[in-house]
């Protein structure tokens, strides 16, 4: 092959590489808003399902948007349980805040049963009201480490701030068919009606292999994920962390006393 031919081949290859790179970058840029919209829609659909507003996986984009607009969003100061209403579109990002030393605290080993390392000082929650205007669902963000990943999701409790209405996980990387069963609607259907706190006000809700529904303690137990002990332990730990003193217990105490 002549030097001229080799030069033309290299030129064509370089030009094609540049064109393909530009096309790929343009596609990523153009598709990102669509991907972000779909991700937000999926998150809202899961929250509404956990809150009992829509059936699991159901609802058109318009229906999800309309139903989600019924929710109220509040910013909770976790150390005190104080709260204030914010706009649904408020820019506050709890996960980003947890990485900012000025907006979060580092957790000691004893505190950090959920293995999240840092906890934001404030958490954004959602409240669903009934037709009479009374709060009937509190949608609380929860997170904690499982086997392979940090699970992010929402635990929903009823008007008594104790009885579980539902649970959902919006992000995780657990093993499909094992820890990934946290996404299984049949398993999530085991949660409604369970009680977070015992008679002394301690968060005791957790996963257990072989729950006996005839025993009184079954009201605080959910069947563990089959073949996934570490993910099950992680879910138990994240629930107890976020429902405890480092999480939403003070807020839930406040709403039991005075409502939202």
Steps between C-alpha positions, in 0.01 A plus 500: 500500500634841404558775751223697327250215543594453863458872558153501342397197709616668820323823403172317435534310828565819696210683334262210566612484864441871545159486332394199709620668820305816418188296416528300823551812711202666331282192561596489868429871539165479321386185680602607852187711566284206389696258720475736798125537447451123481711447812294756693176347370609155618591638843165676534312191385676289766429756773132511406482120499660480845254761626208297365396763246572300183545129439858374462637596156177664388408850394563704187742791515208743524334298777822468699564874467147585612504265799849600608391865507263403783797438729648765725875519552660590832855558617566328833783596734591156627664600829191682621212358297398850392367536148391755242318469173695552177399498135484165321756637255736637766866444408596338833683171441540288813762271346717793397454658842627180664833548321535862611666535844307823559165329442567162658669309779746211500359197677692297754516124463244457776259744336549379145307174502386571143862546379437835329801680659337846496148619565352826372376737769168533319285255309226570248183299550158486337159514664175376349175639639150357479196687372446655844852646493640267766845350445457126433838399355857607580747410224846481658828457309717212620841371393756248612755251379395151395734242348638686198352845512331776692125460467297820468125500544198609703318356797141620531319507834138578572329773700607343830866548395561134582305266270673427170300584188767392252864492402688550173859513382582743223867411460723204584744254343416183692517157336205430266285217633652529849550840666345655189168359619457822697330609176262204498140624545410178682769561762414869536139396557610336828574838657165683533355463848832433673591714802826696516513557877446278801305600812806687632539704183807316374535435124492120477359435154729272301538194280496145637511156344185302564265756652228327702183711458353342813763658724450854637843615378402422140348848477857632506643243256513460122611178331868526406614481139569138412872428452602857574592535866722807461247696296229404751719616787568822312128569457439435871785732594394783273143487629613509863751778432255730323218431742729553800652802676739576213211494256132587516398400854490858633302614196252214535464575872420861411234413242333256741470784749406789274460374143629666184 
